[in-house]
Amino acid sequence: AEELAEEIKKAKEIAPRGIIGVNIMYALTHFYELLMTAIDAGADLIIQGAGFGKDVFKICNLFDVPLVEIVATPKGAKLSEKLGAKAVVVESVEAGGHLGTQKSLWEILPKIVEAVKIPVIAAGGIFSGKDLARAFKMGAKGVQMATRFIATYECDVAEEFKQFIIKARQEDSIFVKSPVGMPAHAVRNPFTERLEREGRIPHDCPFKCLKTCEGPSSIYCIADALLKSASGDVVNGLVFAGSNVGKVDKMYYVKDLISELVNECLEELNREEESAHA
């Protein structure tokens, strides 16, 4: 909680006029402590994923903090809207990390846009400005991107992690088992190969981070595996990334990457508008 409060403080200092959202997994053991810490630290909005807590809507409403729910189905989106979500993030099978669906973004996005009146944010498989344009044409009001922003100078993971992402091939994008029973999108490396070969990687449970994890008897410690890779150990750590990881081929400054994405998106939208009037 203290580390989270410090991160929010840093973010607000860097972007005093920006909107700071905090994504907190409902499956976390200390979810409510982190939720209240984020609210107290001045987070502008809360994003809830990896589970669904109805009482979280009441808490955010009480403190007048917008709640955005991560969903994968029209049913989940409708329920979120009914309970008071200000927007929903549609996360598809192309997304990195834990997955709530095996369906493509382009299949589920239009159905969820049609199901709700609140803004819909597209996530999973968004790589280029053309992808942004495609999502907007389907009714999305925004996009969520992660994998492309790993290979940026500002990203605070270790350089080894960034270079591993840049060198990854398309065929290295795989699905692995998570200790909590969900499929997860990762990049093939010695850790995933060992897991596939042995079925289980013995470990302690130093973090006790997830409500549904079986601790030392689970197939591996996901917190330990993710922290190792983020700190640069891409041999013994687990590397999460989306389906387009093989397309990441160089480093960017965030400003330049966003400029490229926006310009390409606008060019695509303008080109299609001109074609429609031709």
GURO-75288 format. One line per 8 residues: number of its first residue (from 0); for each residue y, x, z of N, C-alpha, C. Coordinates in Angstrom, 2 decimals, always signed. Atoms other than C-alpha are relative to their C-alpha. Layout:
<sites>
NUM = Y:X:Z:Y:X:Z:Y:X:Z ~ ...
</sites>
This chain:
<sites>
0 = -1.20:+0.82:+0.00:+0.00:+0.00:+0.00:+1.27:+0.86:+0.00 ~ -1.17:-0.89:-0.05:+2.42:+2.82:+0.83:+0.23:+0.66:-1.35 ~ -0.11:-0.62:+1.31:+1.66:+4.50:-2.50:+0.55:-0.99:-1.03 ~ -0.50:+1.03:+0.91:+2.27:+1.23:-4.34:+1.49:-0.21:+0.18 ~ -1.42:+0.19:-0.28:+5.62:+0.73:-2.62:+0.83:+1.16:-0.57 ~ -0.70:-1.18:+0.51:+6.61:+4.28:-3.60:+0.07:-0.04:-1.52 ~ +0.01:+0.10:+1.47:+5.59:+3.69:-7.25:+1.03:-1.02:-0.48 ~ -0.98:+1.03:+0.38:+7.69:+0.52:-7.41:+1.42:+0.54:+0.16
8 = -1.31:-0.60:-0.25:+10.64:+2.40:-5.92:+0.36:+0.97:-1.12 ~ -0.24:-0.95:+1.08:+10.29:+5.16:-8.53:+0.33:-0.73:-1.31 ~ -0.20:+0.77:+1.24:+10.04:+2.60:-11.35:+1.39:-0.61:-0.04 ~ -1.32:+0.63:-0.05:+13.20:+0.84:-10.21:+1.12:+1.03:-0.16 ~ -0.99:-1.07:+0.18:+15.07:+4.15:-10.06:+0.08:+0.43:-1.45 ~ +0.04:-0.40:+1.40:+13.95:+5.03:-13.59:+0.60:-1.07:-0.90 ~ -0.45:+1.12:+0.85:+14.67:+1.58:-15.05:+0.67:-1.07:+0.87 ~ -0.67:+0.94:-0.90:+17.23:-0.16:-12.79:+0.28:-1.37:-0.61
16 = -0.26:+1.29:+0.66:+17.84:-2.88:-15.39:-1.27:-0.59:-0.60 ~ +1.25:+0.47:+0.56:+14.21:-3.25:-16.38:-0.71:-0.99:+0.90 ~ +0.83:+0.93:-0.77:+11.61:-5.76:-15.24:-1.26:+0.74:+0.43 ~ +1.14:-0.73:-0.55:+8.99:-4.23:-12.97:-1.08:-1.00:+0.40 ~ +1.13:+0.86:-0.33:+5.66:-6.06:-12.96:-1.13:+0.82:+0.60 ~ +1.12:-0.70:-0.65:+2.69:-5.12:-10.78:-1.29:-0.76:-0.26 ~ +1.31:+0.58:+0.31:-0.86:-5.79:-11.98:-0.94:+0.30:+1.15 ~ +0.88:-0.18:-1.15:-3.13:-6.33:-8.97:-1.30:-0.76:-0.25
24 = +1.30:+0.63:+0.22:-6.84:-7.01:-9.37:-0.38:-0.84:+1.23 ~ +0.37:+0.89:-1.09:-7.90:-10.00:-7.30:-1.28:+0.47:+0.69 ~ +1.27:-0.49:-0.54:-11.28:-8.30:-6.78:+0.18:+1.10:+1.04 ~ -0.23:-1.07:-0.95:-9.66:-5.59:-4.66:-0.15:-0.48:+1.44 ~ +0.20:+0.33:-1.42:-10.61:-5.58:-0.97:+1.33:-0.26:+0.69 ~ -1.31:+0.11:-0.67:-6.97:-5.14:+0.06:+1.01:-0.72:-0.90 ~ -0.88:+0.69:+0.95:-5.55:-7.53:-2.54:+1.25:-0.57:+0.67 ~ -1.16:+0.69:-0.61:-3.31:-9.51:-0.18:+0.99:+0.99:+0.60
32 = -0.89:-1.03:-0.52:-1.91:-6.39:+1.46:+0.84:+0.59:-1.14 ~ -0.71:-0.55:+1.16:-1.03:-5.01:-1.97:+0.97:-1.02:-0.60 ~ -0.87:+1.07:+0.50:+0.39:-8.37:-3.09:+1.29:-0.08:+0.81 ~ -1.19:+0.12:-0.85:+2.74:-8.60:-0.11:+0.85:+1.27:-0.06 ~ -0.75:-1.26:+0.14:+3.68:-4.93:-0.48:+0.83:-0.03:-1.27 ~ -0.71:+0.07:+1.29:+4.63:-5.49:-4.13:+1.19:-0.95:+0.10 ~ -1.09:+0.98:-0.15:+6.71:-8.56:-3.27:+1.11:+0.58:+0.86 ~ -0.98:-0.58:-0.93:+8.41:-6.79:-0.34:+0.77:+1.16:-0.63
40 = -0.64:-1.16:+0.63:+9.14:-3.74:-2.51:+0.90:-0.41:-1.16 ~ -0.91:+0.48:+1.02:+10.98:-5.91:-5.00:-0.56:-0.13:-1.40 ~ +0.59:+0.21:+1.32:+8.52:-6.38:-7.84:+0.59:-1.27:-0.62 ~ -0.62:+1.15:+0.67:+10.02:-8.74:-10.43:-1.03:-1.05:-0.40 ~ +1.07:+0.95:+0.28:+6.67:-10.32:-11.27:-1.34:+0.61:+0.39 ~ +1.36:-0.40:-0.36:+3.01:-10.18:-10.27:-0.95:-0.42:-1.12 ~ +1.04:+0.31:+0.97:+0.12:-10.01:-12.74:-1.33:+0.01:+0.73 ~ +1.28:+0.10:-0.69:-3.23:-11.20:-11.41:-1.15:+0.02:-1.01
48 = +1.17:-0.08:+0.86:-6.50:-10.22:-13.04:-1.23:+0.30:+0.81 ~ +1.28:-0.32:-0.66:-10.16:-9.47:-12.25:-0.31:-0.99:+1.12 ~ +0.24:+1.04:-0.99:-10.60:-12.78:-10.47:+1.13:-1.00:-0.01 ~ -0.97:+1.10:+0.06:-8.67:-15.94:-9.78:+0.18:-0.57:+1.41 ~ -0.29:+0.53:-1.32:-7.06:-16.75:-6.43:+1.06:-1.09:-0.07 ~ -0.95:+1.11:+0.10:-5.46:-20.19:-6.35:+1.15:+0.12:+1.01 ~ -1.04:-0.13:-1.02:-3.58:-19.38:-3.14:+1.07:+1.01:-0.39 ~ -0.97:-1.00:+0.44:-1.85:-16.49:-4.91:+1.19:-0.69:-0.68
56 = -1.08:+0.75:+0.64:+0.15:-19.03:-6.92:+0.96:-0.54:+1.06 ~ -0.82:+0.53:-1.08:+1.38:-20.58:-3.66:+0.85:+1.09:+0.64 ~ -0.73:-1.11:-0.62:+2.35:-17.21:-2.20:+1.16:+0.45:-0.88 ~ -1.05:-0.44:+0.92:+4.29:-16.15:-5.29:+1.10:-1.05:-0.12 ~ -0.98:+1.07:+0.05:+5.99:-19.52:-5.46:+0.87:-0.02:+1.25 ~ -0.73:-0.02:-1.26:+6.96:-19.26:-1.79:+1.09:+1.07:+0.00 ~ -0.96:-1.11:+0.02:+8.69:-15.93:-2.40:+0.79:+0.06:-1.32 ~ -0.73:+0.12:+1.25:+10.05:-17.01:-5.79:-0.21:+1.22:-0.91
64 = +0.38:-1.11:+0.88:+8.20:-14.25:-7.66:-0.92:-0.55:-1.09 ~ +0.84:+0.52:+1.08:+6.79:-15.20:-11.09:-1.39:+0.61:+0.01 ~ +1.38:-0.48:+0.08:+3.02:-14.95:-11.42:-0.50:-0.16:-1.43 ~ +0.59:+0.00:+1.33:+1.36:-14.04:-14.71:-1.51:+0.21:+0.16 ~ +1.46:-0.06:-0.17:-2.39:-14.64:-15.00:-0.65:+0.57:-1.25 ~ +0.78:-0.53:+1.12:-4.82:-12.66:-17.17:-1.16:-0.95:-0.25 ~ +1.03:+0.99:+0.34:-7.13:-15.08:-18.99:-0.72:+0.41:-1.28 ~ +0.75:-0.27:+1.23:-9.73:-15.07:-21.74:-0.45:-1.29:-0.68
72 = +0.41:+1.28:+0.56:-10.24:-18.79:-22.39:+1.14:-1.02:+0.10 ~ -0.99:+1.08:-0.12:-8.12:-21.90:-23.04:-0.08:-0.70:+1.34 ~ +0.18:+0.66:-1.29:-9.58:-23.43:-19.88:+0.71:+0.77:+1.11 ~ -0.66:-0.82:-1.00:-8.38:-20.52:-17.77:+1.51:-0.04:-0.15 ~ -1.44:+0.06:+0.25:-4.96:-20.65:-19.40:+0.59:-1.33:+0.48 ~ -0.47:+1.32:-0.42:-4.61:-24.38:-18.79:+0.08:-0.11:+1.52 ~ +0.01:+0.04:-1.46:-5.56:-24.02:-15.12:+1.13:+0.84:+0.56 ~ -1.08:-0.88:-0.45:-3.12:-21.15:-14.69:+1.36:-0.70:-0.15
80 = -1.25:+0.72:+0.23:-0.31:-23.23:-16.20:+0.16:-1.13:+1.01 ~ -0.03:+1.12:-0.95:-1.20:-26.20:-13.99:+0.36:+0.47:+1.41 ~ -0.25:-0.52:-1.35:-1.09:-24.03:-10.85:+1.36:+0.67:+0.13 ~ -1.36:-0.54:-0.07:+2.30:-22.60:-11.77:+0.23:+1.36:-0.61 ~ -0.21:-1.29:+0.67:+1.79:-19.43:-13.81:+1.19:-0.09:-0.95 ~ -1.17:-0.02:+0.89:+4.95:-18.46:-15.68:-0.35:+0.47:-1.41 ~ +0.50:-0.47:+1.30:+2.94:-16.86:-18.51:-1.46:+0.38:+0.19 ~ +1.37:-0.50:-0.08:-0.59:-15.77:-19.34:-0.15:+1.18:-0.96
88 = +0.38:-1.12:+0.86:-1.95:-12.53:-20.76:-1.40:-0.30:-0.52 ~ +1.30:+0.22:+0.62:-4.80:-13.09:-23.21:-0.64:+1.35:-0.26 ~ +0.65:-1.31:+0.14:-7.12:-10.10:-22.84:-1.35:-0.18:-0.68 ~ +1.17:+0.19:+0.84:-9.83:-9.79:-25.48:-1.02:+1.12:+0.16 ~ +1.07:-1.00:-0.07:-12.99:-7.74:-26.03:+0.48:+1.37:-0.46 ~ -0.51:-1.29:+0.48:-10.92:-5.03:-27.73:+0.72:+0.80:+1.09 ~ -0.76:-0.66:-1.06:-9.12:-4.21:-24.47:-0.82:+1.07:+0.70 ~ +0.67:-1.02:-0.78:-9.94:-1.16:-22.40:-0.29:-0.51:+1.41
96 = +0.31:+0.39:-1.38:-11.51:-1.45:-18.95:-0.87:-1.23:+0.08 ~ +0.84:+1.17:-0.23:-13.14:-4.55:-17.50:+0.34:-1.14:-0.96 ~ -0.16:+1.05:+1.01:-13.66:-7.43:-19.90:-0.50:-1.35:+0.52 ~ +0.41:+1.34:-0.39:-13.79:-11.16:-19.31:-0.52:-0.82:-1.16 ~ +0.48:+0.71:+1.19:-14.87:-12.06:-22.84:-0.60:+1.00:-0.98 ~ +0.54:-0.81:+1.09:-16.83:-10.76:-25.80:+0.61:-0.43:-1.33 ~ -0.63:+0.52:+1.21:-14.51:-12.49:-28.27:+1.24:+0.82:-0.37 ~ -1.14:-0.74:+0.53:-11.87:-10.89:-30.48:+1.32:-0.69:+0.35
104 = -1.34:+0.54:-0.26:-8.17:-11.32:-29.77:+0.40:-1.02:-1.04 ~ -0.46:+0.86:+1.09:-7.60:-12.89:-33.16:-0.76:-1.33:-0.03 ~ +0.75:+1.25:-0.12:-10.22:-15.53:-32.37:+0.53:-0.86:+1.15 ~ -0.37:+0.79:-1.19:-9.03:-16.55:-28.90:+1.50:-0.22:+0.14 ~ -1.45:+0.13:-0.17:-5.26:-16.01:-29.17:+0.55:-1.34:-0.50 ~ -0.58:+1.26:+0.47:-4.41:-19.03:-31.37:-0.47:-1.21:+0.80 ~ +0.52:+1.11:-0.79:-6.62:-21.32:-29.28:+0.74:-0.12:+1.33 ~ -0.70:+0.03:-1.28:-4.86:-20.33:-26.06:+1.47:-0.35:-0.20
112 = -1.39:+0.37:+0.32:-1.40:-20.57:-27.66:+0.11:-1.52:-0.14 ~ +0.00:+1.45:+0.22:-2.28:-24.13:-28.66:-0.24:-0.77:+1.30 ~ +0.41:+0.70:-1.22:-3.61:-24.97:-25.18:+1.10:-0.11:+1.05 ~ -1.02:-0.02:-1.06:-0.48:-24.18:-23.12:+1.41:+0.01:-0.57 ~ -1.41:-0.02:+0.39:+3.30:-24.46:-23.20:+0.71:+1.25:+0.50 ~ -0.61:-1.20:-0.54:+4.03:-21.32:-21.19:-0.21:+1.18:-0.98 ~ +0.15:-1.15:+0.92:+4.48:-17.93:-22.96:-1.38:+0.63:+0.10 ~ +1.30:-0.67:+0.10:+1.31:-16.20:-24.11:+0.22:+1.44:-0.46
120 = -0.12:-1.43:+0.31:+1.06:-12.40:-24.17:-1.34:+0.49:-0.52 ~ +1.24:-0.45:+0.63:-1.53:-10.84:-26.48:-0.36:+1.40:+0.46 ~ +0.45:-1.31:-0.48:-3.61:-7.92:-25.19:-1.41:+0.30:-0.50 ~ +1.32:-0.41:+0.47:-6.56:-5.96:-26.53:+0.01:+0.24:-1.50 ~ +0.05:-0.28:+1.42:-6.69:-4.20:-29.88:+1.35:+0.07:-0.69 ~ -1.33:-0.13:+0.59:-2.92:-4.10:-30.39:+0.32:+1.48:-0.16 ~ -0.22:-1.43:+0.23:-2.25:-0.73:-32.01:+1.27:+0.30:-0.79 ~ -1.12:-0.28:+0.90:+0.37:-0.91:-34.75:+1.04:-1.10:+0.02
128 = -1.03:+1.02:+0.15:+3.56:-2.76:-35.56:-0.52:-1.19:-0.78 ~ +0.60:+1.10:+0.76:+1.53:-4.81:-38.02:-0.81:-0.90:+0.92 ~ +0.73:+0.81:-0.99:-0.67:-5.92:-35.10:+0.95:-0.85:+0.81 ~ -1.02:+0.78:-0.72:+2.46:-6.98:-33.23:+0.41:-1.20:-0.83 ~ -0.43:+1.08:+0.90:+3.58:-9.02:-36.23:-1.07:-1.08:-0.10 ~ +1.10:+0.96:+0.10:+0.17:-10.65:-36.54:-0.09:-0.86:+1.26 ~ +0.06:+0.75:-1.25:+0.18:-11.62:-32.86:+1.16:-0.98:+0.11 ~ -1.17:+0.87:-0.07:+3.72:-13.03:-33.07:-0.15:-1.20:-0.94
136 = +0.19:+1.10:+0.96:+2.82:-15.09:-36.14:-1.01:-1.02:+0.53 ~ +0.98:+0.92:-0.60:-0.06:-16.58:-34.14:+0.57:-0.73:+1.22 ~ -0.64:+0.71:-1.10:+2.39:-17.69:-31.47:+0.19:+0.78:+1.28 ~ -0.20:-0.82:-1.20:+2.34:-14.84:-28.95:+1.50:+0.26:+0.20 ~ -1.40:-0.28:-0.32:+5.66:-14.23:-27.18:+0.20:+1.46:+0.41 ~ -0.08:-1.41:-0.36:+4.83:-10.64:-26.29:-1.38:+0.62:-0.15 ~ +1.29:-0.69:+0.06:+2.10:-8.02:-26.35:-0.13:+0.95:+1.18 ~ +0.29:-0.99:-1.04:+0.45:-5.80:-23.78:-0.80:+1.13:-0.66
144 = +0.67:-1.15:+0.61:-0.54:-2.28:-24.88:-0.25:+1.06:+1.07 ~ +0.30:-1.05:-0.98:-2.23:+0.52:-22.95:-0.50:+1.27:-0.66 ~ +0.66:-1.19:+0.54:-4.45:+2.87:-24.95:+0.96:+0.92:-0.74 ~ -0.94:-0.84:+0.76:-1.68:+4.08:-27.28:+0.96:+0.75:+0.90 ~ -0.99:-0.61:-0.88:+0.57:+4.86:-24.35:-0.59:+1.06:+0.93 ~ +0.60:-1.12:-0.74:-1.95:+7.23:-22.76:+0.47:+1.31:-0.60 ~ -0.39:-1.23:+0.70:-1.08:+9.82:-25.40:+1.52:+0.08:-0.16 ~ -1.45:-0.17:-0.02:+2.60:+9.95:-24.42:+0.34:+1.05:+1.04
152 = -0.41:-1.06:-0.91:+4.44:+12.76:-22.69:+0.31:-0.55:+1.40 ~ -0.40:+0.58:-1.29:+5.62:+10.40:-19.95:-1.20:-0.49:+0.82 ~ +1.18:+0.49:-0.73:+2.11:+9.14:-19.03:-0.41:+1.04:+1.05 ~ +0.22:-0.96:-1.08:+1.19:+10.69:-15.67:-1.47:+0.35:+0.25 ~ +1.37:-0.51:-0.14:-2.55:+11.23:-16.22:-0.01:+1.47:-0.41 ~ +0.10:-1.41:+0.31:-3.75:+14.82:-16.62:-0.01:+0.24:-1.51 ~ -0.04:-0.36:+1.41:-3.27:+16.59:-19.94:-1.39:-0.04:-0.62 ~ +1.37:+0.04:+0.50:-7.07:+16.87:-20.29:-0.41:-1.41:-0.40
160 = +0.29:+1.40:+0.30:-7.32:+13.08:-20.22:+0.66:-0.39:-1.32 ~ -0.73:+0.35:+1.23:-4.67:+12.71:-22.94:-0.66:+0.63:-1.23 ~ +0.62:-0.68:+1.12:-6.32:+15.30:-25.18:-1.37:-0.59:-0.33 ~ +1.30:+0.63:+0.21:-9.69:+13.62:-24.69:+0.17:-1.29:-0.81 ~ -0.30:+1.24:+0.74:-8.19:+10.33:-25.92:+0.36:+0.33:-1.45 ~ -0.43:-0.37:+1.35:-6.59:+12.06:-28.93:-1.19:+0.45:-0.85 ~ +1.15:-0.53:+0.74:-9.87:+13.75:-29.90:-1.13:-1.02:-0.18 ~ +1.07:+1.00:+0.08:-12.01:+10.62:-29.44:-0.13:-0.57:-1.40
168 = +0.27:+0.60:+1.30:-13.64:+9.20:-32.56:-0.24:-1.50:+0.18 ~ +0.19:+1.44:-0.08:-13.99:+5.52:-33.37:-1.36:-0.36:+0.56 ~ +1.36:+0.29:-0.49:-17.73:+5.65:-32.71:-0.19:+0.34:+1.48 ~ +0.08:-0.32:-1.43:-17.01:+6.96:-29.19:+0.42:-1.18:+0.87 ~ -0.39:+1.20:-0.75:-15.67:+3.54:-28.17:-1.25:-0.81:+0.32 ~ +1.25:+0.63:-0.41:-18.50:+1.99:-26.15:+0.22:-0.98:+1.16 ~ -0.01:+0.88:-1.16:-19.31:-0.64:-23.54:-0.95:+0.55:+1.05 ~ +0.83:-0.49:-1.10:-20.66:+0.38:-20.14:-0.12:-1.08:+1.07
176 = +0.15:+0.90:-1.14:-21.90:-1.44:-17.06:+0.96:+0.42:+1.10 ~ -0.85:-0.27:-1.16:-19.52:-1.73:-14.14:-0.78:-0.30:+1.27 ~ +0.68:+0.28:-1.26:-20.69:-1.64:-10.50:+0.16:-1.45:+0.46 ~ -0.23:+1.38:-0.42:-19.28:-5.17:-10.14:-0.65:-1.00:-0.95 ~ +0.77:+0.89:+0.87:-21.50:-6.55:-12.90:+0.67:-0.43:-1.27 ~ -0.72:+0.37:+1.23:-18.89:-6.87:-15.64:-0.15:+1.09:-1.04 ~ -0.05:-1.04:+1.03:-18.97:-5.10:-19.00:+1.37:+0.66:+0.02 ~ -1.28:-0.71:+0.03:-16.26:-2.48:-19.43:+0.07:+0.85:-1.26
184 = -0.23:-0.74:+1.24:-14.76:-0.74:-22.43:+0.43:+1.42:+0.35 ~ -0.26:-1.39:-0.36:-14.85:+3.04:-22.20:-0.16:+0.91:-1.21 ~ +0.19:-1.02:+1.03:-15.06:+6.27:-24.20:-1.22:+0.83:+0.37 ~ +1.22:-0.77:-0.24:-18.37:+8.07:-24.56:+0.33:+1.42:+0.48 ~ -0.16:-1.36:-0.52:-18.53:+11.28:-22.50:-1.25:+0.35:+0.83 ~ +1.19:-0.35:-0.78:-21.06:+13.16:-20.32:-0.32:-0.98:+1.13 ~ +0.23:+0.97:-1.07:-20.57:+10.61:-17.52:-0.74:-1.23:-0.53 ~ +0.65:+1.20:+0.54:-21.48:+7.61:-19.71:-1.39:+0.31:-0.52
192 = +1.32:-0.39:+0.49:-24.37:+9.51:-21.26:-0.99:+0.16:+1.15 ~ +0.86:-0.11:-1.19:-25.74:+10.33:-17.82:-0.34:-1.37:+0.55 ~ +0.23:+1.36:-0.50:-25.33:+6.71:-16.74:-1.03:-0.72:-0.87 ~ +0.95:+0.62:+0.92:-27.17:+5.53:-19.84:-1.41:+0.58:+0.17 ~ +1.29:-0.70:-0.13:-29.92:+8.09:-19.28:-0.69:-0.28:+1.34 ~ +0.58:+0.10:-1.34:-30.40:+7.72:-15.51:+0.12:-1.39:+0.61 ~ -0.16:+1.36:-0.52:-29.18:+4.16:-14.88:+0.80:-0.11:+1.27 ~ -0.74:+0.02:-1.26:-27.49:+5.14:-11.64:+0.45:+1.42:+0.33
200 = -0.51:-1.28:-0.44:-25.30:+7.95:-10.35:+0.23:-0.07:+1.50 ~ -0.10:+0.08:-1.47:-25.81:+8.49:-6.58:+1.41:+0.35:+0.49 ~ -1.37:-0.20:-0.49:-22.61:+8.33:-4.55:+0.17:-0.57:+1.40 ~ -0.42:+0.61:-1.25:-20.94:+7.56:-1.26:+0.97:-1.14:-0.35 ~ -1.00:+1.04:+0.26:-18.44:+4.72:-0.87:+1.24:+0.30:+0.85 ~ -1.16:-0.40:-0.82:-15.23:+6.39:+0.35:+1.16:-0.97:-0.04 ~ -1.18:+0.84:+0.19:-12.85:+3.70:-0.89:-0.16:-1.45:+0.47 ~ +0.23:+1.42:-0.34:-14.48:+0.30:-0.20:+1.06:-0.88:-0.65
208 = -1.16:+0.58:+0.68:-12.07:-0.95:-2.85:-0.23:-1.39:-0.58 ~ +0.26:+1.27:+0.66:-13.82:-3.97:-4.41:-0.82:-0.94:+0.87 ~ +0.68:+1.00:-0.82:-14.91:-7.17:-2.69:-1.46:-0.16:-0.40 ~ +1.33:+0.32:+0.49:-17.97:-7.61:-4.89:-0.89:+1.22:-0.23 ~ +0.80:-1.21:+0.19:-19.17:-3.99:-4.96:-1.02:+0.15:+1.13 ~ +1.07:-0.17:-0.99:-22.44:-3.18:-3.18:+0.04:+1.36:+0.68 ~ -0.18:-1.27:-0.70:-21.12:+0.15:-1.95:-0.93:+1.09:-0.50 ~ +0.85:-1.13:+0.39:-23.45:+3.18:-1.93:-1.24:-0.40:-0.80
216 = +1.18:+0.43:+0.75:-26.27:+1.09:-3.43:+0.35:-0.45:-1.43 ~ -0.40:+0.38:+1.36:-24.25:+0.24:-6.57:-0.32:+1.14:-0.97 ~ +0.45:-0.98:+0.99:-24.89:+2.12:-9.84:+0.91:+1.23:-0.06 ~ -0.89:-1.14:-0.15:-21.83:+4.38:-9.38:+1.28:-0.46:+0.68 ~ -1.28:+0.35:-0.63:-18.46:+4.50:-7.62:+1.08:+0.00:-1.07 ~ -0.96:+0.09:+1.09:-15.95:+3.25:-10.14:+1.35:+0.60:+0.36 ~ -1.28:-0.58:-0.41:-12.89:+4.29:-8.12:-0.05:+1.52:-0.13 ~ +0.15:-1.45:+0.08:-14.16:+7.85:-7.84:-0.05:+0.46:-1.45
224 = +0.15:-0.38:+1.40:-15.11:+7.96:-11.53:+1.32:-0.09:-0.76 ~ -1.28:+0.17:+0.69:-11.72:+6.67:-12.70:+1.04:+1.01:+0.49 ~ -0.95:-0.98:-0.55:-9.74:+8.94:-10.38:-0.30:+1.41:-0.51 ~ +0.37:-1.32:+0.53:-11.69:+11.99:-11.57:+0.54:+0.19:-1.42 ~ -0.46:-0.15:+1.38:-10.90:+11.33:-15.22:+1.52:+0.07:-0.08 ~ -1.47:-0.01:+0.02:-7.23:+10.58:-14.54:+0.56:+1.35:+0.45 ~ -0.45:-1.30:-0.48:-6.95:+13.92:-12.73:-0.45:+1.14:-0.91 ~ +0.35:-1.00:+0.98:-8.48:+15.73:-15.70:-1.47:+0.31:-0.16
232 = +1.44:-0.26:+0.10:-12.25:+15.76:-15.08:-0.63:-1.05:-0.90 ~ +0.53:+0.97:+0.97:-13.34:+13.97:-18.26:-1.49:+0.21:-0.26 ~ +1.44:-0.21:+0.08:-16.88:+15.30:-17.85:-0.71:-0.87:+1.03 ~ +0.62:+0.75:-1.09:-17.70:+13.68:-14.50:+0.72:-1.30:+0.32 ~ -0.75:+1.23:-0.23:-15.19:+10.85:-14.69:-0.22:-1.02:-1.10 ~ +0.12:+1.10:+0.95:-15.10:+7.50:-16.48:+1.35:-0.22:-0.68 ~ -1.23:+0.15:+0.78:-12.53:+7.14:-19.27:+0.04:-1.39:-0.61 ~ -0.19:+1.33:+0.57:-11.40:+3.57:-19.96:+0.98:+0.08:-1.17
240 = -0.92:+0.09:+1.14:-9.80:+2.85:-23.35:-0.43:-1.15:-0.89 ~ +0.27:+1.12:+0.89:-9.58:+0.09:-25.93:-0.71:+0.40:-1.28 ~ +0.81:-0.19:+1.21:-11.37:-0.30:-29.26:+0.67:+0.89:-1.04 ~ -0.71:-0.80:+0.99:-8.67:+1.55:-31.22:+0.22:+1.44:+0.43 ~ -0.20:-1.35:-0.52:-9.00:+4.79:-29.27:-0.16:+1.05:-1.11 ~ +0.21:-0.96:+1.08:-10.24:+6.55:-32.43:+1.19:+0.17:-0.92 ~ -1.19:-0.08:+0.84:-6.89:+5.89:-34.12:+1.11:+0.82:+0.64 ~ -1.02:-0.79:-0.70:-4.88:+7.76:-31.48:-0.18:+1.46:-0.41
248 = +0.18:-1.35:+0.53:-4.24:+11.16:-33.07:+1.11:+0.99:+0.34 ~ -1.06:-0.94:-0.37:-1.08:+12.65:-31.60:+0.79:-0.51:+1.20 ~ -0.83:+0.34:-1.14:+1.33:+12.69:-28.68:+1.34:-0.57:-0.47 ~ -1.30:+0.60:+0.26:+4.52:+10.63:-28.61:+0.85:+0.05:+1.26 ~ -0.89:+0.41:-1.08:+7.57:+10.21:-26.46:+0.02:-1.53:-0.05 ~ +0.06:+1.46:-0.06:+7.57:+6.58:-25.29:+1.09:-0.63:-0.85 ~ -1.11:+0.56:+0.77:+10.97:+5.92:-26.84:-0.31:-0.01:-1.49 ~ +0.32:-0.12:+1.42:+9.78:+7.13:-30.24:-1.13:-0.94:-0.40
256 = +1.13:+0.88:+0.29:+6.52:+5.17:-30.06:+0.47:-1.45:-0.08 ~ -0.50:+1.38:+0.01:+8.30:+1.93:-29.19:+0.87:-0.26:-1.24 ~ -0.84:+0.14:+1.19:+10.84:+2.50:-31.96:-0.85:-0.16:-1.25 ~ +0.89:+0.10:+1.16:+8.04:+3.04:-34.48:-0.69:-1.36:-0.05 ~ +0.69:+1.28:-0.06:+6.18:-0.07:-33.34:+0.94:-1.15:-0.38 ~ -0.95:+1.09:+0.27:+9.27:-2.30:-33.42:+0.42:-0.01:-1.47 ~ -0.43:-0.07:+1.40:+10.43:-1.06:-36.82:-1.11:-0.46:-0.95 ~ +1.12:+0.40:+0.85:+6.98:-1.49:-38.36:-0.25:-1.50:+0.10
264 = +0.17:+1.45:-0.20:+6.71:-4.97:-36.85:+1.05:-0.78:-0.78 ~ -1.09:+0.69:+0.69:+10.10:-6.03:-38.21:-0.17:+0.09:-1.52 ~ +0.22:-0.17:+1.44:+9.30:-4.61:-41.64:-1.10:-0.94:-0.50 ~ +1.10:+0.88:+0.39:+6.04:-6.55:-41.73:+0.43:-1.45:+0.00 ~ -0.47:+1.38:-0.08:+7.67:-9.81:-40.64:+0.97:-0.31:-1.14 ~ -0.97:+0.20:+1.09:+10.51:-9.39:-43.16:-0.69:-0.03:-1.36 ~ +0.73:-0.05:+1.26:+8.09:-8.49:-45.95:-0.72:-1.32:-0.27 ~ +0.74:+1.24:+0.17:+6.02:-11.60:-45.35:+0.95:-1.18:-0.23
272 = -0.99:+1.06:+0.20:+9.13:-13.78:-45.13:+0.52:+0.03:-1.43 ~ -0.47:-0.13:+1.38:+10.34:-12.42:-48.47:-1.06:-0.47:-1.00 ~ +1.09:+0.44:+0.86:+6.92:-13.04:-50.02:-0.12:-1.51:-0.01 ~ +0.10:+1.46:-0.10:+6.96:-16.61:-48.77:+1.09:-0.69:-0.81 ~ -1.11:+0.61:+0.73:+10.32:-17.23:-50.46:+0.02:+0.41:-1.47 ~ +0.01:-0.49:+1.40:+9.43:-15.45:-53.69:-0.50:-1.07:-0.96
</sites>
